[in-house]
Amino acid sequence: WKPKTMNVSQLGSNLHVVFEQAPSSFGFALYYLYYKLRQDGPFKLQRCKPEVNQLRGTCVLQDITPGTYTIELRDDANVTRRQTQYHVSQ
């Protein structure tokens, strides 16, 4: 399984990452959202719980500074991932 969609939007200094969740039969307990400024070193991590009975899940990254981010969504078994880049304006 791999999410078909992953959309990022900015609301103030927060980023909202919306993605297609895996079917419940996969049994994912958490999703992991790794993110960093493109030129920075290691990724930071935000854990997101699946939203029950919903097709889409949302993770919110708070107090993000301006710049271009690499954002990667992984499942709790780290067998699938989807990556995108997003530019944060002020």
ZISUL-V731189 format. One line per field, one symbol per residue. phi: phi as a letter, one per 20 degrees, with the letter a starting at -180 (. if undefined). Layout:
# ZISUL-V731189
phi->???
This chain:
# ZISUL-V731189
phi->.bffcbddcdcmedddddbfefggffmfebdddebafgeffffeccecefeflcfddcddeeleefqedeccdcefeldcbccbcbeeef
